[in-house]
Amino acid sequence: MITLIVFLPLLAAIVAGLGNRLIGNVPAKVITTGALFASCAMSWPIFIGFMSGELTAHVHPVLTFIQSGDLSVDWALRVDTLTAVMLVVVTSVSSLVHLYSWGYMAEDPSQPRFFAYLSLFTFAMLMLVTSDSLVQMFFGWEGVGLASYLLIGFWYHKPSANAAAIKAFVVNRVGDFGFSLGIFGTFLVFGTVSIPEILAAAPAYADASIGFLGARVDLMTLLCLLLFVGAMGKSAQLGLHTWLPDAMEGPTPVSALIHAATMVTAGVFMVCRLSPMFEVSQTAMHVVTFVGAATALFAATVGTTQTDIKRVIAYSTCSQLGYMFMAAGVGAYGAAMFHLFTHAFFKALLFLGAGSVIHAMHHEQDMRYYGGLRKHIPITYWGMMAGTLAITGVGVLGVAGFAGFYSKDAIIEAAFASGTSSGGIAFAVAVFAALLTSFYSWRLVFLTFFGKPRWAGSEHIQHAVHDAHGHDHDAPADEDAGHDPHAHDTHGHAHGHALEGDAGYHPHESPPAMLIPLVILSIGAIFAGYVWAPYFIDSHHGGAFWAGSIAFNEHLMHAMHEVPLWVKLSATVVMITGFVIAVWAYILDTTVPARFTAQFRVLYDFLLNKWYFDQLYHVLFVIPAFWLGRFFWKKGDQGTIDRFGPNGIAALVAGSGVWARKAQSGYLYTYALVMLLGLAAAATWAMVG
């Protein structure tokens, strides 16, 4: 069964990709979507089997992959609790994204290629989560990187999409370089790349050291930090995060798949899979905690200023990934995986809901041109509401709540219960980030679904109304297209007082293929936390559920539930605070944002420009890289290699040809003279010799 789950998407990708327009749109969509739903249907019984205790960890061999000296790599599919969780996350979200794409990509001329890429992406992620060795994990790791490049740049006729795809590929290569060094070092130390063997031997190296860059460093700290660099790239942690917002250039279903179930969760999965290694090094654990906390804070602050609906949700993903790494850093791996699990439902819901809004608004993504949409797209509105209630953690302590109420609050409580200095910092950051999360999430809802319609202010929509057959999907909002960026939150007043019905335009609800996934994901966003909390974070049930899969800290999970009441209520208090601020600024007094940005212009610009990371990297890396490239191109390639190589030889041959042509005069006496000179030279040589 596990073989079918993993390889059905690959088979579907091959058929749809090679068949392409030969088999047509509908067969390609039926084959790929059917394969994913089949994989999903087979994944849930495995997950339920581990919940009930009927299944235990096992490895399914596929083939012998590499035999070279001491390196032995078998291609095998490992199935344990961690794998089971990832199987249902990946296949459930991916199958719904495939179905959603039937409606969203209905007008695209390259549908077979798109669905083939989606299925290839899913296969690579499934290969990653079922890996039994680091080499096999690296194969899936690079596979999702390749698929993300293909999907982000799917609309290759858009220069911005090409640039975003290249950026994602290059930034991830930086992280993957660290990951590969970690794999090399692990093999050097342990003599194997088998994950179970490495994890079993890791505690014995607790006090070992190794030479690195001319110094003696702690062995396990070095290996874990190198591996974590790979996680930082894939999961877009601070420093290697810059590719994630630009990935919004791809179609919205791609954004949902990358952010909810595949690429960005790979880093969290890897850290949890190798948790016994990380447990050996407290330094590595502290680094993971601090990086996660910094990422959560950074992304949450930036999310408060963005106007592109997809970019707000993208920075939300970045922030929530920070929460997951905070949990892993303090040793609460069950809480980290729990938030990954619930986040998959409500983040996919938010992205697909945003896609439905974009579809209704003729591919306009700027929230300044929305407003009043709840009356026109009610199913999308209630789906987005469910996702917002989940991500902000709405619930009643001791009663019930949405998905995020259980998983995000568990991380906050675990950080406090850890009792470490890094855990204390993580707790404070997590609480403040929860306030910002509530604010920017409700800001998105209010700007999109409440207030007066502001549709006539959008040139994109007006153009789309007159050109309904255009294929420029998800065209990025141009924040500088004649607008004052400092007045972007005045509820649209700076961009025209459009009223409902202006220009004869009326938003429309999405087709059933797009709405059905929203309804299903809404159920997950509402109930996933309540149903599965005991299995992920309960000190008793969780210990049995995660046995032999991750380093489950039963003591920490017990202490997490015993924290003071004010700690338990902190997340709820800040959630309500963020909601109240959003209501005040975007419902009651819509002049507040403009007055705030005018008063705190420097802070606003700092956040709007994403802490100037892109500008800094442009100066530090992009400009020197282009200069170096031009230098080697002009001076090295053209000035040296071409000049003295092919071009120089060609010039020499051409010059020699000119002289040779002059010697071929056609006169007999010239040839006779040459012959006599030759004979004289030969005779002279003979006499001298």
N, C-alpha and C positions, 0 to 999 in steps of 0.2 A: 504493500500500500504506500509506504513512504517513497518508494521509487517512482510510482505514478504521480504522487503529489509534487515531487520535485521536477520530473522530466516532462510532464504534460505541457506546462507552459513553454518549455523549450521547443517541443515538437510543434506546438501551435505557432510559435514565432517563426520557425523555419518554413512552415507551410504558407503562412500569410506573407512572410517577407519575400520568399522566392516566387510564390504564385502572384503576388501583388495584383496588378490590374488584369492579369490573365484570368484569375478566378473571380475578380470583382469585389466590390465593397461588402456586400451582404455575406457571402461565404467566409471572407476573411474575418469579419466581425463575429459571425456565429462560431467559427472554429476557436478563435482566441478566447472569447467570452465563455463559451461552453467549457473549454479546458480549465479556465480559472474557477468557474463554479464547481466543476468536478473536484478539483484540488481542495477547494474550500470545504466541500461536503465530506471529504475524507479526513480533513484536518481536525474538525470539531470532535469527532469520536475519540481521537487520540488525546486531545486536551481533556475531555471529560473522563477518559480512562485514567489519566494521571490524577485528576481531582478525586476520583473515587478510590484510588489506590489499586485498581485492577491492572494497571500497566506499570512496568518498571523500566529503568533506563536500559537501552540495548543499542547495538551498533549493527547496521546492515551493510556488509561489504559489497562494493560494486566491481572494482577491478584494482589491479596493482598499477600504480601510477608511475612512480619513480624508484629506481634502484640504482644508486650510484655511491659506491664506497660504503660509508657508514650511514648515508642518507637513505632512508626507506620511507616512502610515502604511499600508503594505500588509499585509494579513493573509496571512502566509506561514509555512510550517512548515520550520524549519531542522533538518537531520539531519546530525550529526557524531558524533564519538566520545562526547562528553559527553552528547549527546541519547540515543545508543544505550544507554549505561549506565543512564540514568534510565528509559528505556523498559522495559527488562527488570526493573528494580527495581519500578517502579510497577505494571506489568501483572501481573507474577508474584505479588507479594504481594496485590494487589487481587483477582485471580482466586481465589486460595486463601482469602482472607477471605470472598469471596462464597460459596464452597463450604462453608466452615466455618459460615457463618451459617445454612445450611439446617438444621443440627442445633441450633445455639445459640438461634436465634430461632423454633424450631418452634412454640412455644406462644403467640407474640406475635400479637395480633389485627391488627397494622398492618404485616404483612410487605411488601406491595407498596411502601408508602411508604418503609420502611427500605431495601430494595434499590434503589429509585430514588435515594435520597440517596447511597448508596454509589457508584453508577455516576456520579452527578453529580460527586461528590468526585473520582473518578478522572479524569473528563473535564477538570475544571479543572486538575488537576495535569499532565495530559498537554499541555494547552494552554500551561501555564507552561514546561515543559521543552523544548517545540518552538518557543518564541517566537524570532522573528528581530528583534524590536524591543522597546524598553522598555515601550511602551504595551501591546503584546500580552502581555508578561510581567506587567504590572500587572493586566491582565484576569484572567489565570489566578491571580495572587496574591490578588486579591479574591474570586475564585471559590472557592478552597479555604477562605478565611475564612468565606464564607457557608455552604458545605457543612459545615464543622466546627461552626458554630453550630446548624445543623439536626440534626446527628447527636449532638452532645453533649447537646442538649436534646430528644432523640428521645422520651424518656419524660417528656413535658411535664406529666404529672400529679404529678411529684415536684418540689417546690419547690427542692430542692438541685440537680436537673438544670437547671432554668430559670436558677438563679443562676449555675451553672458556665458555661452557654452564654453568658449575658450577659457574664460576666467575661472569657471568652475573646475575645468579639467586641470589647469595649471596650479591653482591653489591646492587642490587635492593631491597633486603630485608632491607638493611640499610635505604634506602630512604623511603620504604613503612612503616617502623616503625614510622618515623616522620609523614608521611601522616595519618596513623591510629591514632596517638596521636592528630593530628589536627582535625580529624573527631570526636574523643571522646570529645575533648574540645569544639568544635562547638555545639555538641548536649547538652553538659552540660550547655552552656551559652544560647543557643537559644531555647532549648527544642524540637528541630525538626531537621531532616536531609533533609528536603525538600529544594532543592536549591532555588526556587523562594521565599519561606518564609524567608530563611536566608538572601538573598540579599536585600529583602525589609526592614528587621529589622536592617541590619548592620550599617547604618548611626547613629542610636540612641546610639550606643556603642562607639562613637568616643573618648570620654574622660574616658572610663571605665578602671579599672585596676583589676588585679587578682593576687593571690599569686601563685608563681611558683618557686620551688627549694629554698624556704625560703626567697623570695624577692617579692616585689610588682612590677609588670611589666605591661606595656600597654596591654590591653586585645587583641585588634585587631592585634597589632604587633605580639604578641605571636602566635595567631591562624594562621595568614598568613604565618609566617616564618615556622611553623611546616608543614603546607600544602605545602609550597615551597620546603621543604626538599624532599618530595615525587616527586615533579617536577624535582628536581636536579638529582634524581636517574634515573627516566624514560627517561629524556631528556639529560642525560649524561653531566651535567654541572660540572665545575671544582671541583674536590674533589671526585665526584662520577662518573667520566667519564671513569675510567680505563677499564670497561667492553666493551665499544663500539668498539675500534679497534680490540679486540680479537674476537668479534662477526663475523669477516670476515672468521672465520673457517667454518662457514656454507656455503651452496651452494650460488652462486651469486644471484639467484632470491630472496633468503631470505634476503640478504644484502639490495637489492633494496626495499623490502617491509618494513623492519624494519626502514631503514633510510629515506624513502621518505613519507610513508603514515601512518604508524601505531605507533609502540612503542615510538619512540623518539619524536613524535609530541604530545603525550599524555600530557606531562608536560606543553607545551605551551597552548594547548587547555584548560587545567584545570585552569591555571592562568587567561586566557581570560574569561572563563566561570564565575569565581569567581571575576572578576575585580571590581565589586562594593565593595567587602570586602577589596581588596587591596587598593582601592582608599581612604579608611578611614585612613590608616596608611602610612604616608610618609616615615617612617623608613623602613617599609617592601618594599616599592617601590624603595628606594635607594639600599637596599640589592639586589633586583632582578636586578637592573641596573648594579651594580658593578660585581655581579657574571656573568652576561651575557657578560660584557665587558672582564672580565678576561678569560672567556672560549673562546671567539672569538680570543683573542690575543694568548693564549696558543696553541690552535689547529692549527691556521694558521702558527705559527712558526714551529711547529712539522711537519706539512704537507710539508714543503719545503725540508725536508731531507729524506723522506720515499722513498723506491724503489719498494715496493709492490704496484701495481696499485690500488688494492682495499683499501689498508690502506691510500693511499693519499686521496681517495674520502671519506673514513670514517672520517678522521680528518677534511675534508672539511665540512662534515655534522655537526660535533661537533662545528665548528666555526660558521656555519650559524645558528645553534640553539642559539648560543650566541647572534647573531644579533636579533633574535626574542625576546629573553628575554630583551635585551636592549630596544627594542621598547615598550614592555609591561611595563618595569620599569619606562619609562618616560611618560607613559600614552597613548602611541600611539598604542592601541590594534588593531585598524583597520590595521595599517601598519604591526604589528606582524602577524596577520592572512593573510594578503596579501602575505607576504614573505613565510609563511607556504604553501600557495596555489601555488605560482609559483615555490617554491623550490621542491614541490612534482613532478612537471613535469620534471624539468631539472636534479634533483638528481636521479630520477628513470631512466632517459635517460642515465646519466653518468654511473650508476652502470650496467645497462643492456648492455650498449655499452662496458664497461669493460669486462663483461661476454662474449660478442661476441669476443672480442680480445683474451681472455683466451681460448675460444673454438677454435679459429683459430690457437693458438699457443700451442695446446696440453696441456692445463691447466697450462702453465707457467705463473706466476704472476709477475715475476721480470722484471721491465722495462729496466734493463740493457741488457736484451736479446731480445729486440724488435728492432724497427727501420725499416723505409721504408715500413710500412704496408699499407700506404694509397693507393698504387697501387694494392694491393691484396684484400683488404676488403673495397672497396670504400663506400658502404652504411653505414657500421659501422663508417668509418672515418667521413663522413658528419654528421651522427647523433651525434658523440662525439664533433664535431665542433660546432653544434648547442647548445649542452649542455654547452660547454665551453664559448661560446659567451654569453649565458644566465647567467651563474654563475658569470662571470667577469663583467657583467653589461655594455655590449657594446651598445651604442646608441648615438643618436644626440639630444641634448637638444632642446625641442620644436618641434621636428620632429617625431621621432619614435625610438624604441630600442627593444632589446630582453627582456625577462621576468624580469631578475634580474636588468635591468636598471631602471625599475619602482619601484620594491619592495625594493631592497636594498638601492637605493638612497633615497627612502622615509624614511627609518629608519634613515639614516645619517642626513637628513634634519630635521626630527622630534627631534632627540637628540639635535641638535643645537638650534632649536626653543623652546625647553622646558624651556630654561633659567635657569636651575638649575645647581648646581655644578656637580652633578652626570651626568647630561645630557651633560655637557661640556666635562667631561672625556670620556663618551661613544662616543661622536662625534670624538674625537681625536683617540681613539682606533679603532673605526669603519673604519675610513679613512685609518689608517695604516694597519689594517687587510685586507682591500680591495686591497691594494698594494700587500700584500703577497698572497692573493687569486689569483690575476691575475698571479703572478709569478709561483706559484706551479701548477696552472691549465694549463698554456701554457707549462711549463716544462713537464708535463705529455703528452701533445699532441706531442711535439717535440721529446721526447724520444721514443714515441710509433710509430708515423707515419712518421717521417722525418729521414733524415740521412741514413747512410748505414745499411743494415741488419746485425744484430749481433746474428743471431740465432744459429750458430754452437758453440757459447760459452756456451750454456746451456746444462748441463748434463740432466736436466729434459726433454727437448725437444728431445734430442737424444735418451733417453730411451723410450719416448713416441712413437717416430717414429718406433721403433722396437717392441713396445708392444702396438699397437693401441687399444687393447681391455681392457686395464687397467681401473679400476674404481676409481683411486685415484684422484678424481676431486678436483680442487682448492687447490692442495698441496701447503702449504705455502712456499714462497721462503726462503731458508736458507742463511741468510746474512753472516754466518760464515763458509760456506762450502768451505773452501779453498780460499776465496776471501779477499782482503784487504778492509775492510769497509770504509777506508778513501779515496779509489780511485773509489768509486761507481759511480761517475758522470763524468767519463772521456769518456763518449759516448761509453763505452764498450771496449776501447782500452786495458784495463788491463786484459780483459777476452778473448782475441782472436780476430783477425781481420776477422770475418766471412763475407763472401760475399754471395750475393743472389744466391740461388741454391745450396749452400753447403749441403753435405750429402743427396742430392736429395730431400730436404724438401721444400714444397711450402705452405704457409698459405692459407687458404680457407675461403670464406665467409660463414656466418652462414645460416641455413635453413630458409625458409620463416616464420615459426612460431616464430623465434627469431627476424627477421627483421621487421615484421609488427608492433610490439609494438614500435620499435625504431622510425619508421616513424611517428606514431601517437603521441608519446611523443615529437618528434621534433617539431611538429606543436604547441603543448602546450608551449614548451620552447621558441618558436619564438613569438607567438601571445598572450599568456595568460596575460602578463603585459599590453599590449596596449588595449586589449578588456575590461578587468575588473578593471583597475585602478580607474575609476570614482566611482565604487560601493564600493570599499574598503577604499579609502583614500580621496575622494573628500569631502569637508566640507558640501556640500549640499546633493548630492546623497548618500554619505556615511552615513550621519545622518539618512536618511530615511531607508536605507538598513539595518543598524544595530540596529534600534530602538527596545528597549526592549530585546536585545540579549547580548550586551556587553556595558561597560561604554565608549561610543564613545565621545571623546573630540573634539567637532566641532571647538572650539577656537584654539586648538593646530593644528588641521588639516589645518585650514585657515592660521595660522602663518607659518606652514611648507612650504607652497607655496610662502610665502613672504620673505623667507630668502635671504640674499645677493647672488649675482651671483657667487661669488667665492666659496660659500658653495655648490651651485648646481653643480659647475664644479669640485669640489675637487675629487669626486669619479671617474669621467672620467679621470682626470689628473693622479691619482695614478694607474688607470687601464692601461693606456697607458704606464706609467713608468714600471710597472711590466712586461708588454708584451715586452718592449724594452730590459729589463734586460734578460729575458728568451731567446729572439732571439740572443742576444750577446753571452750568455753562452752556448747555446745548438745548435746554427746554425752557427754563424760566427766564434767563437773561442771556440772550445769544450775543450780546456785545462783550461779554467777559473774555472770550478767547482773544479777540482783537486788542482789547485793553491790556491783557496780560502780555501778549507778544510785543506790544509797543513798549511796555515798561521794562520787560526783561529780554530785550532784543538780543543781547550777546548769548544768553543761555539758550534762547530759542534757536538762534542760528547754529549754535554748537550741537544741539540735538537734531535739528533738521538736516544738518550735514553729517550725521551719524558719527559724531565725535571726530570728524575729519580723518578717519582711518583711510578712506579711499585716497584722499589728497596726499596724506603722508606716505602711503605705499607708492603712489604715483611718483613722488619725488625720490624716495629711497630705492625703489626697485625698478619701476617701469622706465623712467627716463634713463638711468644708467644702463639698463638692459638694451634699450633701443640704441643708445650711443655706442655701446660695445658691439652690438650687432651691425650697425652702420660702419663702424671702424673696421671690423673684420671683413665686411662686404666690400668696402671701397679700397682699403689699404691691403687687406690680406688676399681676398678672392680675386678682385679685379686688378689691384695694383701689383700683386706679387705672383699669385698662381697663374692667373690668365695672361699676365704680361710676359712672364718668362716660361710659361707652360704652353698651353694650346695656342694662345694668340701669338706668343713669341715665335713658336715653331712655324706657325702659319705664315707670319711675316717673313721669316727667313726663307721658307720655301718659295714664297711669292717673289722676293728679291732675287733669289737664285734663278728663278724662272725667267726673270727679266734679262739677266746677264746671259743665260743660256740661249734665249731667243735672239739676242744680238749676235751670238756666235754663229747662228744658223743663217748666214747671208745668202746662200744659194749660188755663190760664185766658185768656180772650180779652183782658181788660183788660191783662194782663201783656204780651202780644204788641203790643197797641196802644201801650202806653207805650214799648216798645223801638223801634217804628216812628217815633213822634214824636221820641224822642231822636235817632234816626238822621237824620231830616229836619232837626232843629235843628242837628245837627253838620255836615251837608252845607251848609246855608244859611250857617252861620258861616264855613265854609271858603271858600265862594264869595265872600262879602263881603270877607273878609280878603285873599283872593287878588286 
